Amino acid sequence: METAIDVSSSSRVPASLRGILPVLIALPVLLVLELLLRDSQFTSYLLCVMGVNVLLAVSLNIVNGMTGQFSIGHAGFMAVGAYIAGITSLALKDVAISFLPVAVSDQVLLLVALLVAGAAAALAGFLVGLPSLRLRGDYLAIVTLGFGEIIRVVVTNTQAFGRALGLTGIPQTSSVAMVGLWVFLGVLVARRIAGSSHGRSLLAIREDEVAAEAMGVNTTGYKVRAFVVSSFFAGVAGGLFAHFVPIINPGSFTFVKSMEVVVMVVLGGLGSTTGAIVAAVFLTLLPEAMRSAFSLVGPESNLAQQVDQIRMPIYGLLLVVLMLARPQGLLGSKELWDVVPRWLPRRRKGM
Amino acid sequence: MSQLIQHLINGIAAGTIYALVALGYTMVYGVLKLINFAHGDVMMVGVYMGYATAMMLGRQARGSVGGVLLIFLVAMAGCALMGFLIERFAYRPLREKPRLTALITAIGISFTLSYGFQLDIGFLPGSAPRAFPQVIQPAQWFTLGDPEFPDVVLWNWQVISLLLAVALMGGLQFLVYRTRFGRAMRAVSFDHRVAALMGIPTDRVISVTFMIGSALAAGAGLLYAIKDTSVSPLMGLYVGLKAFVAAVIGGIGNVPGAMVGGLLLGLVEEFVVGYAASTWRDAVAFGFLILVLLVRPGGLFGRVAAEKV
């Protein structure tokens, strides 16, 4: 399969800058965005949802797309992250870092909670990755699904997690800047992995596990590491989610949520990071667009009320049609800049 | 002691239903090497077909043997047709593609059916669960202890589903191992390209396998609905998953394995509900699955195929 890795190193950017240049560009953009959106709550909410979905899709793509280990329990890792972050934040509720302004202190505490959440989810990912040593294909898919469900049941039965009622009172500190920062980090890590020797080992495992093993790739190690990285970001996404919805409960992290993320990855193209981003953004905006469209027909129309339900069969049909018409997804395993028309200036190197 | 017997009865009754649904998974997997994720949702649609038929028949006809037969026949025939259509238009075009493609398609069909049926548009039933009519008039066939408040109850529908399940499984075992068609199925399962070269109409064999599997799902779904006394669009997702777990535990692709896996799962769940807490039921089912897969990756009755290089 053709992959989008180009290792030519001719570049006009000095090598010392290349590593941090994306950070230097992204941070001011995010801060400006945050300031601009201070007053429009709906837009920033939508951006946060979009960011969380992008982070989930990009992280799942590391396991499903790059490594070819079909995992359908991503919501489980998200749940671990959401709950652990929620609990951490509730414990730190009365803490404020005195020498910082309140808003900044909030963000620092959020960052702490997110890191704890990511670590916990990564641990869960390690545990789920272990069976992948023995299982592959459909069996692994069903085991990841099982793990996702087990996590949900454990959460439902634990007093500390509020059982079926969930956690309330988590401070609503998720900001566009914080979500954007993590989306940026997630994408950066995913692209860096894809371009590294590590990533090529993952691709080798995806294309032919036996051959990769024969070529000396430590398949088990790489598979478990892919799971750990992927679930770390899923956990962070869960933590971010917990800090902008008013309440988290086990109902938010079912099999259905896992499938939503799978649809994003498959639609974008298994193995394409930019594809996952485009698909996640598209599928987040789709229900809103449908709501507006149906509202034009009639504000009180039955359809507009049911958009959230109509969304699911549409996802299902989308999967079926996609598999029949274009099984490799919108972008296949290429990245966005590989498919731009010839006459546009092409990107010449990997990130 | 009496509590234990009651749990055993309930566990076996639940297990036979899982086993019946699992048979459909196992047949399709055996022939196509495809996890038909939509199997549980085909079952759900079958239950709604049975529900509609029962409603049309009216109160009088439901209790009669003819009425019950008609309900089962309509649901099973309807599902067989649906299984045929799904195979023909969704899976057949993908037969030479990587297996993951078909798995994703199956997940897509499952979503379309279960969430499509939740919509409240046109003839679709909407998301609220509905009471399933008493197709079989419940009766206590056997009790132990105080007649007013018996310790152990054996219901007639439990016996009926067990007998029906055993009969269907026996029939299936006969079909697979004693008939020309069964031989064709096994040949297609072994290698469908070579089977085609040998003059076996593989497309037809696969279609018929799908139709039988879907009809079994409808039958099992009706038994489940009679036990549970309700229908809802999402019932297929979870019953289907459980049945799949049962099939994998027994060794997927193996008919007796599906039965043993179903019974084991039913018993394990019943004992968890009875002696621990009912909210842990789903976790235990999947935990059991993971345990079995880690110890025996091919399932209890399965053989691990040597990997081709």
Chai-1 contact restraints between the chains, C-beta under 6 A:
chainA,res_idxA,chainB,res_idxB,connection_type,confidence,min_distance_angstrom,max_distance_angstrom,comment,restraint_id
A,F70,B,L100,contact,1.0,0.0,6.0,A-B,restraint_1
A,R134,B,P297,contact,1.0,0.0,6.0,A-B,restraint_2
A,D138,B,I35,contact,1.0,0.0,6.0,A-B,restraint_3
A,V143,B,I290,contact,1.0,0.0,6.0,A-B,restraint_4
A,G146,B,F286,contact,1.0,0.0,6.0,A-B,restraint_5
A,G146,B,L289,contact,1.0,0.0,6.0,A-B,restraint_6
A,G146,B,I290,contact,1.0,0.0,6.0,A-B,restraint_7
A,E149,B,D282,contact,1.0,0.0,6.0,A-B,restraint_8
A,E149,B,F286,contact,1.0,0.0,6.0,A-B,restraint_9
A,I150,B,A283,contact,1.0,0.0,6.0,A-B,restraint_10
A,I150,B,F286,contact,1.0,0.0,6.0,A-B,restraint_11
A,V153,B,D282,contact,1.0,0.0,6.0,A-B,restraint_12
A,V153,B,A283,contact,1.0,0.0,6.0,A-B,restraint_13
A,N157,B,T279,contact,1.0,0.0,6.0,A-B,restraint_14
A,V210,B,V309,contact,1.0,0.0,6.0,A-B,restraint_15
A,V266,B,I104,contact,1.0,0.0,6.0,A-B,restraint_16
A,Q309,B,Q118,contact,1.0,0.0,6.0,A-B,restraint_17
A,Q309,B,L119,contact,1.0,0.0,6.0,A-B,restraint_18
A,M312,B,F111,contact,1.0,0.0,6.0,A-B,restraint_19
A,M312,B,Y115,contact,1.0,0.0,6.0,A-B,restraint_20
A,P313,B,T112,contact,1.0,0.0,6.0,A-B,restraint_21
A,P313,B,Y115,contact,1.0,0.0,6.0,A-B,restraint_22
A,P313,B,G116,contact,1.0,0.0,6.0,A-B,restraint_23
A,Y315,B,F111,contact,1.0,0.0,6.0,A-B,restraint_24
A,G316,B,G108,contact,1.0,0.0,6.0,A-B,restraint_25
A,G316,B,F111,contact,1.0,0.0,6.0,A-B,restraint_26
A,G316,B,T112,contact,1.0,0.0,6.0,A-B,restraint_27
A,L317,B,T112,contact,1.0,0.0,6.0,A-B,restraint_28
A,L319,B,I104,contact,1.0,0.0,6.0,A-B,restraint_29
A,L319,B,G108,contact,1.0,0.0,6.0,A-B,restraint_30
A,V320,B,A90,contact,1.0,0.0,6.0,A-B,restraint_31
A,V320,B,T105,contact,1.0,0.0,6.0,A-B,restraint_32
A,V320,B,G108,contact,1.0,0.0,6.0,A-B,restraint_33
A,V320,B,I109,contact,1.0,0.0,6.0,A-B,restraint_34
A,M323,B,T101,contact,1.0,0.0,6.0,A-B,restraint_35
A,M323,B,I104,contact,1.0,0.0,6.0,A-B,restraint_36
A,M323,B,T105,contact,1.0,0.0,6.0,A-B,restraint_37
A,L324,B,P93,contact,1.0,0.0,6.0,A-B,restraint_38
A,P327,B,T101,contact,1.0,0.0,6.0,A-B,restraint_39
